[in-house]
Every structure is written in structure tokens, then in C-alpha cells.
Amino acid sequence: MRTITLILLCLGGSLVAFTQNGYLVKNNIHLKKTSTSKLSKSENERIISFNLLGGLIMVDTEIDGEKSKVIFDTGAPSIIINKKNSEIKNPDAVGVGVNGKMNVKSKIVQHFEMGLIIKKNLPALEVDISHIEKMKKEKISGILGIGAYSEEEVLVDYKKQMIELLPRHHKKKLKNKSVIASVPFYMEEQLPVIKVKIGNRNFYFGVDTGAEINVINSKSLKKLKKCKIKKGACKSIAGVNPGKNVSQTINVDEIKIKKQHFKNQEFVSLDLSTFNRSNGFKIDGILGYPFLKENLVSFDFRRSKLNFWKEVIFEKILEGERFVESGLD
């Protein structure tokens, strides 16, 4: 039977998972090419509003004719359908989490819609994530991974609570914003991974909207002896199954991505050795909600680029017009 890694972590009684590594496929489930998305050219129609559930992005979708609220997760493979374990008939895979195992079954979503994205015959997985609903006290139909929007460039604006499907040929400029840094990423299965510099050492971090925390591999901390880091409080971490462990928080004075500097980043230290080994990965951590919420970032899956944007705000004055830029320094 196939094995799927399911690392879903909770902090302080609320979900702070990498719902990506949340739902990392080890080997045997491959995402088939789906029908091309149908998009309107209207700028306004490219906007998908969302609500925040803690640090998780909740979007409205339609899955096989049913209205569904799902977690928008740039680290998940495709659609994860929330199905009670007792309802998963004849599972064809085993989900392995930090504290136990669970049943997983692959399926095909016949019809999917999110905003103006319409797809048919989309590969999906059935997994029991009802524990997330209990922790969040909110109905969650599933998780939406990159298989549904891998042909697009999606900009995530946490402050305005919207996802924007960007035009394919924007040349790094739009009406009210421009790209100030473009960072290449490579894919570890479905997880975009970028190079991050801490001190004078290079690290490789996944970038995941489905993570409510930043995570750093405890093994990677050995490389940071000369860097400005401080240990924070220990926090209780729970996984997909019952059971808890205590993890140390780490405050890093500064991380660098290309020429951009990001101050005072908090991470939760976790041992990712088994996770990396079982999936054939070599990542040092995850950049999630605490990092992403402070930046205007787009995921260009077709070009494998993570773009950082700066807004241009126009102000009318007596002499004419001027503009003010806001964003990263």
C-alpha cells in the first residue's frame, strides 16, 4: 500500500500546521494534467476574496456541485477532501503522521470552480481532517493545493484578504504595483522551496500559505552558532493523532532573501530529519503565515518564481498627481 506523509501540527491548542507538509505525497500519487483554466480578462473578475481562520486562508469553491470552504494551501498537492475516517471505503494509501497513521484514498473531482478557474477531472485525496474543524470550531470541507492553480500566478494579499490571478504577461508591473524582487524556487514534490541566507550560511525553506507558523529544522540550528538568535518559550505541539510534544521557539534577528532583509523572525524548532528522509527532501524549514502576512507575494508556478511586490499609491494634489510606494525597503 502506498505511503503518504501527513504532518499536521497544532500549537497552543489551535492549528498551526504545515498543512502542506500537512499533505506531502511521498511517491505514488502523481498529478495528471488537467483541463486549462478558463479565465475572464476583466481585472475585477480576477480577484478572489478570502477570510482568515487564524493564519489560514479560507476560500469559497465549488467541488462537484457543492459549495465548499477550503484552506488555500500552496504546499498541498491538489484537493484534499475532508472525509471522516469511517467513511473512507477501501483506502489505497496510508497517511503517516508524527503520532500515528490514518487512511487515505485517491479520487477524481469531476468539476471544480474557484472564482473564474474552472477545471474538470482533478486528482484529489480523501483524508479525515475533522480534528482541524474541532480545533478551529469552523466547518472545513478540505484543502486546496497547487494542482488546482498550477497554471497561474497567484498573488496573496493578507492585508486586503484577497487572492489575485495575475495576467500572464504583466512584465513585473501592474496598474498599482510592481515587482521589487523575483526569487527562483524549485519544487520538492508540491512544495516551492527558496534559498534563504541567515548570517553567512545558506538554507532552503519551503514557502507555504497552509502553515500558521514558521518552522526551522532543529538540525539546521547547529549552523547558526555565530548568528543572532534567541531562544523563546517552549510551546506544546500536537499532531494529526492524539499526543503532544514540546518544541522550542527561536527568534532569528535577520534573514535575507536575495537583497531583501527581514527582521525578527520567529520560528518553531522541529526535527525534520524523518520528514526529509521519508520524502527525499533536503529542506531546513518552512516560511508560513508570520512571514507571508507582512509581505505582498505572488507564486508564479509556470516560471518557478516567487515575486515580492511593492504597492504604488497615487495621491492627487493641487499641482497634479504624485505617487507613494509602500512595501519592502
LUMNU-223774 format. One record per residue (C-alpha): x, y negated, z; residue in one letter. Coordinates in Angstrom, 3 decimals, padded with zeros to 6 digits, always signed. Example, Ala and Ser with C-alpha at 12.3 -4.5 7.8 and 13.67 -1.06 7.14 Angstrom:
2
REC +012.300 +004.500 +007.800 a;
REC +013.670 +001.060 +007.140 s;
//
This chain:
329
REC +000.000 +000.000 +000.000 m;
REC +001.204 -003.496 -000.817 r;
REC +002.533 -005.772 +001.914 t;
REC +001.657 -009.460 +002.176 i;
REC +003.296 -011.734 +004.722 t;
REC +000.737 -013.669 +006.761 l;
REC +002.342 -016.160 +009.137 i;
REC -000.342 -018.345 +010.631 l;
REC +000.815 -020.260 +013.706 l;
REC -001.004 -022.263 +016.361 c;
REC +000.408 -024.908 +018.676 l;
REC -001.110 -026.107 +021.941 g;
REC -004.452 -024.450 +021.248 g;
REC -005.001 -025.967 +017.792 s;
REC -003.971 -024.731 +014.386 l;
REC -000.605 -025.974 +013.178 v;
REC +000.150 -023.243 +010.804 a;
REC +002.182 -022.889 +007.803 f;
REC -000.964 -021.726 +006.113 t;
REC +001.387 -021.357 +003.223 q;
REC +003.626 -019.017 +004.890 n;
REC +000.456 -018.611 +006.047 g;
REC -000.135 -016.734 +002.893 y;
REC +003.054 -015.791 +001.184 l;
REC +002.857 -012.864 -001.186 v;
REC +005.841 -010.560 -000.866 k;
REC +005.848 -008.724 -004.161 n;
REC +002.950 -007.160 -005.787 n;
REC +000.269 -009.757 -006.362 i;
REC +001.059 -011.777 -009.472 h;
REC -000.927 -014.814 -010.517 l;
REC -002.188 -014.348 -014.048 k;
REC -002.514 -017.300 -016.385 k;
REC -005.977 -018.800 -016.047 t;
REC -008.060 -020.964 -018.336 s;
REC -006.847 -024.527 -018.850 t;
REC -008.348 -027.113 -016.515 s;
REC -010.988 -029.372 -018.009 k;
REC -010.353 -032.984 -017.032 l;
REC -012.029 -036.279 -017.832 s;
REC -009.769 -039.152 -018.885 k;
REC -011.556 -041.599 -016.589 s;
REC -009.253 -042.788 -013.780 e;
REC -012.050 -042.851 -011.201 n;
REC -013.058 -039.289 -012.013 e;
REC -009.550 -038.052 -011.266 r;
REC -009.962 -038.842 -007.546 i;
REC -010.862 -036.075 -005.084 i;
REC -011.650 -037.332 -001.595 s;
REC -010.844 -035.198 +001.437 f;
REC -011.324 -035.060 +005.185 n;
REC -008.581 -034.309 +007.678 l;
REC -009.121 -031.468 +010.119 l;
REC -006.271 -032.182 +012.479 g;
REC -003.426 -032.239 +009.963 g;
REC -005.162 -030.010 +007.427 l;
REC -006.677 -031.316 +004.191 i;
REC -010.276 -030.159 +003.675 m;
REC -011.699 -030.451 +000.157 v;
REC -015.089 -029.607 -001.332 d;
REC -015.052 -026.935 -004.011 t;
REC -017.427 -024.590 -005.746 e;
REC -016.459 -020.912 -005.732 i;
REC -018.658 -018.523 -007.701 d;
REC -021.652 -020.823 -007.405 g;
REC -021.280 -021.545 -003.676 e;
REC -020.296 -024.910 -002.193 k;
REC -017.185 -024.291 -000.129 s;
REC -014.975 -026.359 +002.170 k;
REC -011.399 -025.122 +001.884 v;
REC -007.912 -026.084 +003.075 i;
REC -005.853 -027.676 +000.288 f;
REC -002.512 -025.904 +000.604 d;
REC +000.463 -026.483 -001.712 t;
REC +002.193 -023.443 -000.232 g;
REC -000.512 -020.818 -000.783 a;
REC -000.589 -018.686 -003.958 p;
REC -004.161 -019.146 -005.111 s;
REC -007.558 -018.957 -003.449 i;
REC -007.803 -017.299 -000.039 i;
REC -011.400 -016.269 +000.663 i;
REC -012.352 -016.179 +004.345 n;
REC -013.858 -012.747 +004.869 k;
REC -014.485 -011.065 +008.184 k;
REC -012.242 -008.056 +008.624 n;
REC -015.237 -005.743 +008.959 s;
REC -016.481 -006.925 +005.556 e;
REC -013.242 -006.221 +003.666 i;
REC -014.014 -002.947 +001.911 k;
REC -011.199 -000.708 +000.677 n;
REC -008.299 -003.108 +001.347 p;
REC -005.477 -002.835 -001.190 d;
REC -002.809 -004.637 +000.857 a;
REC -001.667 -005.088 +004.434 v;
REC -001.120 -008.577 +005.819 g;
REC +001.783 -008.633 +008.284 v;
REC +001.774 -011.476 +010.800 g;
REC +004.006 -012.385 +013.720 v;
REC +001.878 -010.395 +016.157 n;
REC +000.197 -007.700 +014.148 g;
REC -001.396 -006.581 +010.901 k;
REC -004.612 -007.272 +009.061 m;
REC -006.436 -006.076 +005.961 n;
REC -006.150 -007.939 +002.655 v;
REC -007.972 -007.318 -000.600 k;
REC -007.384 -008.895 -004.006 s;
REC -010.314 -010.095 -006.098 k;
REC -011.174 -012.353 -009.034 i;
REC -013.092 -015.613 -008.667 v;
REC -015.271 -015.805 -011.757 q;
REC -015.874 -019.562 -011.610 h;
REC -014.049 -022.296 -009.683 f;
REC -014.552 -026.083 -009.552 e;
REC -012.767 -028.845 -007.652 m;
REC -013.583 -032.310 -008.855 g;
REC -013.152 -032.043 -012.597 l;
REC -010.932 -028.961 -012.513 i;
REC -012.894 -026.003 -013.820 i;
REC -011.323 -022.558 -014.048 k;
REC -012.528 -019.048 -014.697 k;
REC -011.182 -015.630 -013.716 n;
REC -008.902 -016.979 -010.998 l;
REC -006.960 -014.397 -008.909 p;
REC -007.818 -014.578 -005.196 a;
REC -007.296 -012.773 -001.890 l;
REC -009.783 -011.856 +000.823 e;
REC -008.397 -012.379 +004.334 v;
REC -010.028 -012.741 +007.734 d;
REC -009.193 -016.300 +008.867 i;
REC -012.229 -016.687 +011.114 s;
REC -009.861 -017.355 +014.020 h;
REC -008.965 -020.653 +012.352 i;
REC -012.644 -021.623 +012.358 e;
REC -012.857 -020.852 +016.063 k;
REC -009.776 -022.911 +016.892 m;
REC -010.871 -025.815 +014.716 k;
REC -014.589 -025.487 +015.511 k;
REC -015.345 -026.004 +011.839 e;
REC -016.618 -023.785 +009.040 k;
REC -013.776 -022.987 +006.640 i;
REC -014.535 -020.989 +003.510 s;
REC -010.906 -020.358 +002.654 g;
REC -007.633 -021.837 +001.471 i;
REC -006.871 -023.363 -001.923 l;
REC -003.386 -022.641 -003.236 g;
REC -001.428 -023.750 -006.264 i;
REC -002.880 -021.195 -008.676 g;
REC -005.918 -023.459 -008.999 a;
REC -003.959 -026.612 -009.909 y;
REC -000.527 -025.446 -011.090 s;
REC -001.048 -027.164 -014.459 e;
REC -001.487 -030.580 -012.823 e;
REC +000.467 -033.233 -010.979 e;
REC -001.388 -033.887 -007.739 v;
REC -000.767 -036.966 -005.630 l;
REC -001.734 -036.691 -001.956 v;
REC -002.579 -039.933 -000.143 d;
REC -003.179 -039.209 +003.559 y;
REC -003.914 -042.831 +004.417 k;
REC -006.703 -043.159 +001.838 k;
REC -007.651 -039.488 +002.257 q;
REC -007.664 -038.720 -001.417 m;
REC -006.022 -036.418 -003.937 i;
REC -005.392 -037.905 -007.374 e;
REC -004.939 -035.812 -010.523 l;
REC -002.333 -037.815 -012.398 l;
REC -002.196 -038.345 -016.178 p;
REC +000.345 -036.094 -017.866 r;
REC +002.357 -038.936 -019.432 h;
REC +002.457 -041.639 -016.771 h;
REC +006.225 -042.360 -017.219 k;
REC +006.580 -042.790 -013.456 k;
REC +004.279 -045.801 -013.420 k;
REC +000.573 -046.236 -012.869 l;
REC -001.620 -049.298 -012.542 k;
REC -000.956 -049.818 -008.840 n;
REC +002.053 -047.623 -008.004 k;
REC +005.434 -046.474 -009.285 s;
REC +007.859 -043.623 -008.598 v;
REC +010.845 -044.588 -006.446 i;
REC +012.409 -041.133 -006.119 a;
REC +011.980 -037.928 -008.078 s;
REC +013.259 -034.789 -006.349 v;
REC +013.564 -031.440 -008.147 p;
REC +012.153 -028.390 -006.426 f;
REC +012.400 -024.681 -007.054 y;
REC +009.732 -022.147 -006.206 m;
REC +010.074 -019.421 -003.606 e;
REC +007.047 -017.432 -004.777 e;
REC +004.376 -020.157 -004.443 q;
REC +006.311 -022.475 -002.099 l;
REC +008.017 -025.630 -003.521 p;
REC +011.485 -025.944 -001.931 v;
REC +013.669 -029.076 -001.946 i;
REC +017.198 -029.898 -000.801 k;
REC +017.375 -031.902 +002.416 v;
REC +020.507 -033.363 +003.964 k;
REC +020.942 -033.555 +007.723 i;
REC +024.248 -035.083 +008.748 g;
REC +026.717 -033.823 +006.145 n;
REC +025.060 -030.437 +005.651 r;
REC +022.546 -029.351 +003.014 n;
REC +019.386 -027.474 +003.928 f;
REC +016.455 -026.131 +001.942 y;
REC +012.940 -026.878 +003.127 f;
REC +009.580 -025.857 +001.742 g;
REC +007.012 -028.659 +001.361 v;
REC +003.532 -027.624 +002.417 d;
REC +000.279 -029.546 +002.882 t;
REC -001.008 -026.483 +004.731 g;
REC +001.445 -026.949 +007.611 a;
REC +000.376 -029.053 +010.582 e;
REC +003.938 -029.125 +011.878 i;
REC +007.481 -029.458 +010.594 n;
REC +009.403 -026.232 +011.153 v;
REC +013.145 -025.605 +011.325 i;
REC +014.750 -022.176 +011.399 n;
REC +016.390 -021.687 +014.782 s;
REC +019.347 -020.045 +012.989 k;
REC +019.885 -023.239 +010.987 s;
REC +020.262 -025.305 +014.165 l;
REC +023.794 -023.944 +014.548 k;
REC +024.778 -026.118 +011.578 k;
REC +023.625 -029.275 +013.367 l;
REC +026.116 -029.406 +016.226 k;
REC +027.515 -032.768 +015.121 k;
REC +024.152 -034.320 +014.241 c;
REC +021.961 -036.484 +016.420 k;
REC +019.311 -034.079 +017.658 i;
REC +017.413 -033.923 +020.912 k;
REC +015.519 -031.056 +022.423 k;
REC +011.900 -031.812 +023.235 g;
REC +009.236 -029.972 +025.165 a;
REC +008.647 -026.264 +024.767 c;
REC +005.273 -025.508 +023.229 k;
REC +003.143 -022.421 +023.047 s;
REC +002.845 -020.871 +019.576 i;
REC +000.163 -018.345 +018.692 a;
REC -000.053 -016.228 +015.564 g;
REC -002.729 -014.583 +013.456 v;
REC -003.335 -011.929 +016.091 n;
REC -003.582 -012.310 +019.902 p;
REC -000.336 -013.103 +021.654 g;
REC +001.800 -016.180 +022.209 k;
REC +005.439 -017.179 +022.350 n;
REC +007.155 -020.362 +023.443 v;
REC +009.046 -022.483 +020.898 s;
REC +011.352 -025.450 +021.369 q;
REC +010.661 -028.782 +019.696 t;
REC +013.653 -030.538 +018.146 i;
REC +013.881 -034.248 +017.326 n;
REC +016.235 -034.987 +014.421 v;
REC +017.494 -038.565 +014.233 d;
REC +017.520 -038.700 +010.422 e;
REC +017.030 -036.543 +007.343 i;
REC +017.916 -037.546 +003.790 k;
REC +016.182 -036.567 +000.572 i;
REC +018.121 -037.938 -002.382 k;
REC +018.684 -041.610 -001.440 k;
REC +015.674 -041.795 +000.857 q;
REC +016.167 -041.797 +004.637 h;
REC +013.532 -040.546 +007.082 f;
REC +013.989 -041.321 +010.757 k;
REC +012.981 -039.478 +013.934 n;
REC +011.542 -036.254 +012.537 q;
REC +010.152 -033.728 +015.000 e;
REC +010.422 -030.010 +014.219 f;
REC +009.341 -026.847 +015.950 v;
REC +012.201 -024.363 +016.140 s;
REC +011.222 -020.874 +014.951 l;
REC +013.272 -017.856 +013.988 d;
REC +012.520 -017.382 +010.280 l;
REC +015.017 -014.553 +009.788 s;
REC +012.416 -011.801 +009.432 t;
REC +010.230 -014.010 +007.265 f;
REC +013.134 -014.834 +004.940 n;
REC +014.359 -011.256 +004.818 r;
REC +010.967 -009.702 +004.126 s;
REC +010.243 -012.140 +001.295 n;
REC +013.742 -012.511 -000.103 g;
REC +013.756 -016.205 +000.819 f;
REC +016.553 -018.478 +001.981 k;
REC +014.722 -021.434 +003.476 i;
REC +015.717 -023.473 +006.515 d;
REC +012.234 -024.708 +007.341 g;
REC +009.005 -026.388 +006.301 i;
REC +008.105 -030.059 +005.883 l;
REC +004.425 -030.397 +006.725 g;
REC +001.853 -032.916 +007.884 y;
REC +004.065 -035.036 +010.221 p;
REC +006.402 -035.740 +007.289 f;
REC +003.879 -035.944 +004.448 l;
REC +001.386 -038.249 +006.181 k;
REC +003.953 -041.085 +006.227 e;
REC +004.734 -040.873 +002.511 n;
REC +002.955 -041.138 -000.817 l;
REC +003.965 -037.921 -002.565 v;
REC +002.935 -036.083 -005.725 s;
REC +003.618 -032.456 -006.611 f;
REC +004.365 -032.099 -010.330 d;
REC +004.161 -028.342 -010.754 f;
REC +004.690 -028.401 -014.515 r;
REC +008.015 -030.261 -014.248 r;
REC +009.005 -028.902 -010.822 s;
REC +009.357 -032.382 -009.337 k;
REC +008.354 -033.862 -006.005 l;
REC +007.753 -037.568 -006.656 n;
REC +007.807 -040.273 -003.989 f;
REC +005.682 -043.318 -004.888 w;
REC +005.528 -046.962 -003.827 k;
REC +002.277 -048.873 -003.994 e;
REC +002.134 -052.257 -005.743 v;
REC -000.483 -054.524 -004.186 i;
REC -001.496 -057.564 -006.218 f;
REC -002.422 -060.762 -004.366 e;
REC -003.981 -063.810 -006.038 k;
REC -002.501 -067.183 -005.137 i;
REC -003.102 -070.694 -006.403 l;
REC -000.167 -070.642 -008.815 e;
REC -001.167 -067.326 -010.327 g;
REC -000.549 -063.792 -009.181 e;
REC +002.233 -062.096 -007.268 r;
REC +002.667 -058.537 -006.083 f;
REC +003.860 -056.925 -002.882 v;
REC +005.422 -053.476 -002.842 e;
REC +004.821 -051.107 +000.016 s;
REC +006.304 -047.699 +000.560 g;
REC +009.741 -046.234 +001.208 l;
REC +012.738 -048.503 +001.625 d;
//
